[in-house]
Amino acid sequence: MANPLSNEQEIYERIEKENITVHPLIWELLDHHIRNDLHVINIIIGSSAVFNQSVSVSDAKKVIDHTGQIKKFLDRLKKTTSEYK
């Protein structure tokens, strides 16, 4: 993971200590949207690596689109689930 939070370990410990959980519907959305976009990105980049080829401009645009979709999904999820609306 790039750039972990400086207090990430403490956050995990607090989550465990306070038994903070995520509703199964949230996990379903996370699993579906993020996993699907990451899978496509992995296929695009992985195929270039396996065949020792540069990533084409069109494939790079696809990767950018999928990372944008992840951000858009996370923004929507945050807006929908935030108690500060």
Long-range contacts (C-beta under 8 A, 24 or more apart in sequence): 26-77, 26-81, 29-73, 29-77, 30-77, 33-69, 33-70, 33-73, 34-70, 34-73, 34-74, 37-66, 37-67, 37-69, 37-70, 37-73, 38-66, 38-70, 40-66, 41-66, 41-67
